Amino acid sequence: EVQLQASGGGLVQAGGSLRLSCAASGFTFDDYAIGWFRQAPGKEREGVSCISYNDGVTGYEDSVKGRFTISSDNAKNTVYLQMNTLKPEDTAVYYCAVDLLGRSCPNINLYEYDYWGQGTLVTVSS
């Protein structure tokens, strides 16, 4: 059974940092991608970042470039999203998801992701 467990959210002041983790299990494909997405209240879910397992290619949504960094620890089957210089507009529920065929990264197309974690809330106060 494919499982994705997102964690690390919390409340932080503007300018602060958080690191999200996504622990993945239940699949053994060699060419997959993990993506981070977020959904703010009243808004559609949007892609934030992605990383390909096979070649380490990464992708970022424009508003987070230079502030967020995605990385992976393949031995732990865990993907991290380091978020620095957080802004109130980064407030959202953050989800991780897996694209089992590695189709999309560096593009971040949520419709190409097959399984989703439960989300972790990030709140950035001004």
N, CA and C atoms as an extended XYZ file, in Angstrom:
378
Properties=species:S:1:pos:R:3:atomname:S:1:resname:S:1:resid:I:1 pbc="F F F"
N         0.836       -1.183        0.000 N   GLU     1
C         0.000        0.000        0.000 CA  GLU     1
C         0.883        1.249        0.000 C   GLU     1
N         0.641        2.125       -0.952 N   VAL     2
C         1.407        3.371       -1.016 CA  VAL     2
C         0.958        4.293        0.111 C   VAL     2
N         1.921        4.802        0.856 N   GLN     3
C         1.624        5.746        1.933 CA  GLN     3
C         2.595        6.909        1.889 C   GLN     3
N         2.059        8.081        2.135 N   LEU     4
C         2.856        9.298        2.213 CA  LEU     4
C         2.466       10.021        3.494 C   LEU     4
N         3.445       10.325        4.295 N   GLN     5
C         3.191       10.964        5.583 CA  GLN     5
C         3.912       12.308        5.620 C   GLN     5
N         3.149       13.376        5.551 N   ALA     6
C         3.722       14.718        5.612 CA  ALA     6
C         3.743       15.208        7.053 C   ALA     6
N         4.802       15.893        7.418 N   SER     7
C         4.914       16.439        8.772 CA  SER     7
C         5.801       17.669        8.752 C   SER     7
N         5.810       18.375        9.882 N   GLY     8
C         6.703       19.513       10.025 CA  GLY     8
C         6.039       20.876        9.966 C   GLY     8
N         4.759       20.909        9.718 N   GLY     9
C         4.073       22.190        9.674 CA  GLY     9
C         3.984       22.822       11.046 C   GLY     9
N         3.555       24.072       11.072 N   GLY    10
C         3.420       24.774       12.332 CA  GLY    10
C         3.192       26.247       12.119 C   GLY    10
N         3.275       26.976       13.200 N   LEU    11
C         3.091       28.425       13.174 CA  LEU    11
C         4.455       29.096       13.255 C   LEU    11
N         4.683       30.028       12.348 N   VAL    12
C         5.968       30.719       12.314 CA  VAL    12
C         5.728       32.176       11.928 C   VAL    12
N         6.590       33.044       12.388 N   GLN    13
C         6.486       34.452       12.011 CA  GLN    13
C         7.057       34.673       10.618 C   GLN    13
N         6.596       35.706        9.982 N   ALA    14
C         7.119       36.070        8.668 CA  ALA    14
C         8.632       36.238        8.753 C   ALA    14
N         9.313       35.702        7.752 N   GLY    15
C        10.774       35.727        7.738 CA  GLY    15
C        11.404       34.481        8.335 C   GLY    15
N        10.585       33.671        8.998 N   GLY    16
C        11.091       32.473        9.635 CA  GLY    16
C        11.215       31.300        8.681 C   GLY    16
N        11.542       30.145        9.247 N   SER    17
C        11.793       28.945        8.457 CA  SER    17
C        11.067       27.743        9.048 C   SER    17
N        10.753       26.814        8.182 N   LEU    18
C        10.228       25.510        8.576 CA  LEU    18
C        10.789       24.475        7.613 C   LEU    18
N        10.884       23.245        8.091 N   ARG    19
C        11.250       22.148        7.207 CA  ARG    19
C        10.162       21.084        7.253 C   ARG    19
N         9.588       20.833        6.109 N   LEU    20
C         8.582       19.791        5.987 CA  LEU    20
C         9.247       18.484        5.578 C   LEU    20
N         8.671       17.390        6.037 N   SER    21
C         9.147       16.060        5.672 CA  SER    21
C         8.017       15.260        5.060 C   SER    21
N         8.378       14.426        4.104 N   CYS    22
C         7.414       13.514        3.487 CA  CYS    22
C         8.028       12.124        3.488 C   CYS    22
N         7.522       11.262        4.350 N   ALA    23
C         8.000        9.886        4.428 CA  ALA    23
C         7.149        9.021        3.514 C   ALA    23
N         7.801        8.344        2.580 N   ALA    24
C         7.087        7.562        1.574 CA  ALA    24
C         7.347        6.076        1.766 C   ALA    24
N         6.344        5.281        1.490 N   SER    25
C         6.509        3.840        1.581 CA  SER    25
C         5.504        3.154        0.680 C   SER    25
N         5.768        1.865        0.407 N   GLY    26
C         4.802        1.062       -0.315 CA  GLY    26
C         4.974        0.998       -1.811 C   GLY    26
N         6.065        1.565       -2.328 N   PHE    27
C         6.309        1.459       -3.768 CA  PHE    27
C         7.803        1.337       -4.004 C   PHE    27
N         8.134        0.670       -5.118 N   THR    28
C         9.538        0.370       -5.404 CA  THR    28
C         9.918        0.760       -6.823 C   THR    28
N         9.137        1.606       -7.431 N   PHE    29
C         9.490        2.066       -8.763 CA  PHE    29
C        10.826        2.788       -8.730 C   PHE    29
N        11.573        2.665       -9.785 N   ASP    30
C        12.871        3.324       -9.851 CA  ASP    30
C        12.791        4.729      -10.420 C   ASP    30
N        11.691        5.065      -11.034 N   ASP    31
C        11.597        6.358      -11.695 CA  ASP    31
C        10.314        7.040      -11.253 C   ASP    31
N        10.362        7.695      -10.135 N   TYR    32
C         9.195        8.393       -9.640 CA  TYR    32
C         9.582        9.785       -9.195 C   TYR    32
N         8.605       10.579       -8.942 N   ALA    33
C         8.847       11.932       -8.463 CA  ALA    33
C         7.962       12.195       -7.249 C   ALA    33
N         8.479       12.956       -6.339 N   ILE    34
C         7.704       13.418       -5.192 CA  ILE    34
C         7.472       14.919       -5.362 C   ILE    34
N         6.253       15.300       -5.167 N   GLY    35
C         5.920       16.712       -5.275 CA  GLY    35
C         5.336       17.247       -3.990 C   GLY    35
N         5.531       18.534       -3.786 N   TRP    36
C         4.877       19.259       -2.706 CA  TRP    36
C         3.856       20.209       -3.310 C   TRP    36
N         2.697       20.223       -2.704 N   PHE    37
C         1.616       21.081       -3.151 CA  PHE    37
C         1.074       21.822       -1.935 C   PHE    37
N         0.321       22.877       -2.182 N   ARG    38
C        -0.293       23.582       -1.071 CA  ARG    38
C        -1.672       24.086       -1.491 C   ARG    38
N        -2.510       24.227       -0.481 N   GLN    39
C        -3.843       24.744       -0.731 CA  GLN    39
C        -4.209       25.709        0.384 C   GLN    39
N        -4.379       26.957        0.009 N   ALA    40
C        -4.800       27.980        0.957 CA  ALA    40
C        -6.326       28.030        1.005 C   ALA    40
N        -6.898       28.544        2.077 N   PRO    41
C        -8.355       28.610        2.185 CA  PRO    41
C        -8.971       29.362        1.002 C   PRO    41
N        -9.941       28.741        0.381 N   GLY    42
C       -10.633       29.374       -0.733 CA  GLY    42
C        -9.889       29.375       -2.048 C   GLY    42
N        -8.748       28.714       -2.081 N   LYS    43
C        -7.956       28.695       -3.308 CA  LYS    43
C        -7.761       27.270       -3.798 C   LYS    43
N        -7.396       27.150       -5.047 N   GLU    44
C        -7.128       25.835       -5.612 CA  GLU    44
C        -5.760       25.329       -5.152 C   GLU    44
N        -5.628       24.029       -5.182 N   ARG    45
C        -4.342       23.430       -4.843 CA  ARG    45
C        -3.335       23.771       -5.928 C   ARG    45
N        -2.132       24.116       -5.514 N   GLU    46
C        -1.104       24.487       -6.478 CA  GLU    46
C         0.200       23.754       -6.185 C   GLU    46
N         0.963       23.537       -7.231 N   GLY    47
C         2.256       22.901       -7.078 CA  GLY    47
C         3.275       23.855       -6.498 C   GLY    47
N         4.137       23.330       -5.649 N   VAL    48
C         5.171       24.132       -5.006 CA  VAL    48
C         6.555       23.703       -5.482 C   VAL    48
N         6.811       22.404       -5.424 N   SER    49
C         8.131       21.909       -5.774 CA  SER    49
C         8.060       20.417       -6.054 C   SER    49
N         9.076       19.894       -6.746 N   CYS    50
C         9.126       18.463       -7.019 CA  CYS    50
C        10.574       18.022       -7.143 C   CYS    50
N        10.775       16.727       -6.975 N   ILE    51
C        12.101       16.151       -7.149 CA  ILE    51
C        11.950       14.768       -7.748 C   ILE    51
N        12.781       14.462       -8.728 N   SER    52
C        12.767       13.152       -9.371 CA  SER    52
C        13.736       12.221       -8.661 C   SER    52
N        13.297       11.010       -8.386 N   TYR    53
C        14.152       10.049       -7.684 CA  TYR    53
C        15.344        9.649       -8.541 C   TYR    53
N        15.112        9.417       -9.811 N   ASN    54
C        16.112        8.815      -10.695 CA  ASN    54
C        17.310        9.734      -10.929 C   ASN    54
N        17.040       11.009      -11.200 N   ASP    55
C        18.141       11.892      -11.573 CA  ASP    55
C        18.244       13.153      -10.715 C   ASP    55
N        17.380       13.256       -9.712 N   GLY    56
C        17.488       14.393       -8.802 CA  GLY    56
C        17.040       15.712       -9.372 C   GLY    56
N        16.405       15.687      -10.537 N   VAL    57
C        15.896       16.928      -11.129 CA  VAL    57
C        14.869       17.541      -10.187 C   VAL    57
N        14.939       18.855      -10.041 N   THR    58
C        13.991       19.544       -9.170 CA  THR    58
C        13.243       20.619       -9.943 C   THR    58
N        12.104       20.979       -9.413 N   GLY    59
C        11.305       22.053       -9.992 CA  GLY    59
C        10.687       22.882       -8.886 C   GLY    59
N        10.471       24.162       -9.161 N   TYR    60
C         9.897       25.068       -8.170 CA  TYR    60
C         8.886       25.990       -8.829 C   TYR    60
N         7.855       26.275       -8.082 N   GLU    61
C         6.909       27.296       -8.501 CA  GLU    61
C         7.593       28.653       -8.348 C   GLU    61
N         7.273       29.585       -9.227 N   ASP    62
C         8.016       30.843       -9.275 CA  ASP    62
C         8.058       31.591       -7.948 C   ASP    62
N         6.970       31.594       -7.213 N   SER    63
C         6.924       32.403       -5.998 CA  SER    63
C         7.795       31.857       -4.871 C   SER    63
N         8.269       30.621       -4.990 N   VAL    64
C         9.096       30.049       -3.925 CA  VAL    64
C        10.552       29.887       -4.333 C   VAL    64
N        10.860       30.168       -5.583 N   LYS    65
C        12.244       30.035       -6.036 CA  LYS    65
C        13.157       30.942       -5.217 C   LYS    65
N        14.269       30.383       -4.785 N   GLY    66
C        15.211       31.133       -3.972 CA  GLY    66
C        14.896       31.115       -2.492 C   GLY    66
N        13.716       30.653       -2.122 N   ARG    67
C        13.336       30.589       -0.710 CA  ARG    67
C        13.150       29.150       -0.230 C   ARG    67
N        12.624       28.297       -1.085 N   PHE    68
C        12.370       26.900       -0.734 CA  PHE    68
C        13.399       26.010       -1.417 C   PHE    68
N        13.775       24.941       -0.739 N   THR    69
C        14.690       23.964       -1.303 CA  THR    69
C        14.160       22.567       -1.029 C   THR    69
N        14.037       21.776       -2.085 N   ILE    70
C        13.592       20.393       -1.950 CA  ILE    70
C        14.800       19.481       -2.000 C   ILE    70
N        14.765       18.434       -1.188 N   SER    71
C        15.868       17.476       -1.171 CA  SER    71
C        15.311       16.111       -0.794 C   SER    71
N        16.127       15.100       -0.993 N   SER    72
C        15.667       13.755       -0.671 CA  SER    72
C        16.761       12.963        0.014 C   SER    72
N        16.344       12.095        0.888 N   ASP    73
C        17.225       11.094        1.502 CA  ASP    73
C        16.678        9.754        1.063 C   ASP    73
N        17.238        9.217       -0.010 N   ASN    74
C        16.680        8.002       -0.589 CA  ASN    74
C        16.800        6.807        0.353 C   ASN    74
N        17.812        6.801        1.195 N   ALA    75
C        17.965        5.700        2.156 CA  ALA    75
C        16.817        5.683        3.148 C   ALA    75
N        16.285        6.861        3.434 N   LYS    76
C        15.164        6.959        4.384 CA  LYS    76
C        13.824        7.093        3.678 C   LYS    76
N        13.846        7.094        2.348 N   ASN    77
C        12.603        7.282        1.585 CA  ASN    77
C        11.852        8.526        2.040 C   ASN    77
N        12.594        9.580        2.250 N   THR    78
C        12.012       10.812        2.772 CA  THR    78
C        12.436       11.992        1.903 C   THR    78
N        11.490       12.845        1.630 N   VAL    79
C        11.739       14.073        0.885 CA  VAL    79
C        11.477       15.248        1.821 C   VAL    79
N        12.334       16.242        1.750 N   TYR    80
C        12.231       17.411        2.615 CA  TYR    80
C        11.940       18.660        1.792 C   TYR    80
N        11.256       19.582        2.407 N   LEU    81
C        11.057       20.895        1.809 CA  LEU    81
C        11.496       21.924        2.843 C   LEU    81
N        12.669       22.494        2.624 N   GLN    82
C        13.166       23.548        3.503 CA  GLN    82
C        12.580       24.864        3.029 C   GLN    82
N        11.857       25.518        3.910 N   MET    83
C        11.176       26.755        3.560 CA  MET    83
C        11.772       27.893        4.381 C   MET    83
N        12.412       28.810        3.710 N   ASN    84
C        13.031       29.967        4.365 CA  ASN    84
C        12.325       31.247        3.940 C   ASN    84
N        12.571       32.282        4.690 N   THR    85
C        11.995       33.605        4.403 CA  THR    85
C        10.494       33.480        4.140 C   THR    85
N         9.819       32.824        5.028 N   LEU    86
C         8.393       32.573        4.839 CA  LEU    86
C         7.597       33.873        4.873 C   LEU    86
N         6.545       33.882        4.084 N   LYS    87
C         5.662       35.040        3.962 CA  LYS    87
C         4.248       34.639        4.354 C   LYS    87
N         3.437       35.583        4.783 N   PRO    88
C         2.046       35.240        5.123 CA  PRO    88
C         1.316       34.540        3.977 C   PRO    88
N         1.647       34.876        2.746 N   GLU    89
C         0.984       34.231        1.611 CA  GLU    89
C         1.410       32.787        1.409 C   GLU    89
N         2.392       32.313        2.159 N   ASP    90
C         2.758       30.896        2.125 CA  ASP    90
C         1.844       30.057        3.024 C   ASP    90
N         0.986       30.710        3.773 N   THR    91
C         0.069       29.993        4.657 CA  THR    91
C        -0.847       29.093        3.856 C   THR    91
N        -0.850       27.809        4.201 N   ALA    92
C        -1.644       26.824        3.471 CA  ALA    92
C        -1.471       25.461        4.130 C   ALA    92
N        -2.293       24.543        3.711 N   VAL    93
C        -2.043       23.133        4.016 CA  VAL    93
C        -1.122       22.602        2.920 C   VAL    93
N        -0.037       22.008        3.338 N   TYR    94
C         0.955       21.483        2.400 CA  TYR    94
C         0.806       19.972        2.308 C   TYR    94
N         0.770       19.487        1.087 N   TYR    95
C         0.624       18.066        0.811 CA  TYR    95
C         1.820       17.565        0.018 C   TYR    95
N         2.204       16.324        0.277 N   CYS    96
C         3.159       15.685       -0.623 CA  CYS    96
C         2.430       14.590       -1.394 C   CYS    96
N         2.947       14.303       -2.555 N   ALA    97
C         2.317       13.327       -3.439 CA  ALA    97
C         3.393       12.645       -4.267 C   ALA    97
N         3.056       11.494       -4.814 N   VAL    98
C         4.001       10.741       -5.632 CA  VAL    98
C         3.472       10.559       -7.046 C   VAL    98
N         4.324       10.826       -7.984 N   ASP    99
C         4.081       10.537       -9.405 CA  ASP    99
C         4.860        9.264       -9.697 C   ASP    99
N         4.175        8.138       -9.761 N   LEU   100
C         4.846        6.841       -9.828 CA  LEU   100
C         5.598        6.624      -11.136 C   LEU   100
N         5.289        7.380      -12.146 N   LEU   101
C         5.983        7.222      -13.421 CA  LEU   101
C         7.010        8.322      -13.652 C   LEU   101
N         7.154        9.225      -12.730 N   GLY   102
C         8.147       10.287      -12.897 CA  GLY   102
C         7.903       11.124      -14.128 C   GLY   102
N         6.648       11.414      -14.395 N   ARG   103
C         6.304       12.029      -15.674 CA  ARG   103
C         6.525       13.530      -15.710 C   ARG   103
N         6.387       14.153      -14.601 N   SER   104
C         6.147       15.584      -14.687 CA  SER   104
C         7.307       16.476      -14.283 C   SER   104
N         8.039       16.101      -13.258 N   CYS   105
C         9.075       16.984      -12.727 CA  CYS   105
C        10.126       17.239      -13.801 C   CYS   105
N        10.579       18.491      -14.042 N   PRO   106
C        10.471       19.667      -13.184 CA  PRO   106
C         9.156       20.443      -13.275 C   PRO   106
N         8.294       20.084      -14.215 N   ASN   107
C         6.975       20.700      -14.172 CA  ASN   107
C         6.209       20.096      -13.005 C   ASN   107
N         5.272       20.818      -12.443 N   ILE   108
C         4.575       20.344      -11.253 CA  ILE   108
C         3.081       20.328      -11.561 C   ILE   108
N         2.663       19.241      -12.183 N   ASN   109
C         1.282       19.091      -12.614 CA  ASN   109
C         0.571       18.139      -11.666 C   ASN   109
N        -0.319       18.660      -10.867 N   LEU   110
C        -0.929       17.828       -9.836 CA  LEU   110
C        -1.714       16.662      -10.422 C   LEU   110
N        -2.167       16.766      -11.648 N   TYR   111
C        -2.958       15.690      -12.246 CA  TYR   111
C        -2.111       14.474      -12.621 C   TYR   111
N        -0.815       14.605      -12.532 N   GLU   112
C         0.066       13.479      -12.846 CA  GLU   112
C         0.568       12.783      -11.586 C   GLU   112
N         0.021       13.165      -10.428 N   TYR   113
C         0.413       12.548       -9.168 CA  TYR   113
C        -0.654       11.544       -8.748 C   TYR   113
N        -0.181       10.388       -8.306 N   ASP   114
C        -1.065        9.253       -8.135 CA  ASP   114
C        -1.582        9.064       -6.704 C   ASP   114
N        -0.737        9.337       -5.736 N   TYR   115
C        -1.116        9.154       -4.336 CA  TYR   115
C        -0.715       10.397       -3.554 C   TYR   115
N        -1.532       10.698       -2.538 N   TRP   116
C        -1.361       11.917       -1.762 CA  TRP   116
C        -1.289       11.617       -0.277 C   TRP   116
N        -0.488       12.405        0.419 N   GLY   117
C        -0.464       12.354        1.873 CA  GLY   117
C        -1.585       13.191        2.456 C   GLY   117
N        -1.627       13.256        3.771 N   GLN   118
C        -2.765       13.862        4.446 CA  GLN   118
C        -2.646       15.368        4.635 C   GLN   118
N        -1.502       15.956        4.424 N   GLY   119
C        -1.343       17.395        4.559 CA  GLY   119
C        -0.854       17.814        5.928 C   GLY   119
N        -0.112       18.905        5.937 N   THR   120
C         0.362       19.501        7.182 CA  THR   120
C         0.191       21.015        7.061 C   THR   120
N        -0.331       21.625        8.109 N   LEU   121
C        -0.686       23.036        8.055 CA  LEU   121
C         0.515       23.921        8.369 C   LEU   121
N         0.745       24.878        7.498 N   VAL   122
C         1.767       25.907        7.709 CA  VAL   122
C         1.055       27.246        7.838 C   VAL   122
N         1.289       27.922        8.945 N   THR   123
C         0.698       29.232        9.177 CA  THR   123
C         1.815       30.233        9.411 C   THR   123
N         1.844       31.275        8.586 N   VAL   124
C         2.865       32.305        8.698 CA  VAL   124
C         2.189       33.595        9.141 C   VAL   124
N         2.559       34.070       10.298 N   SER   125
C         1.951       35.292       10.830 CA  SER   125
C         2.770       36.512       10.418 C   SER   125
N         2.069       37.623       10.238 N   SER   126
C         2.748       38.853        9.794 CA  SER   126
C         3.234       39.670       10.981 C   SER   126
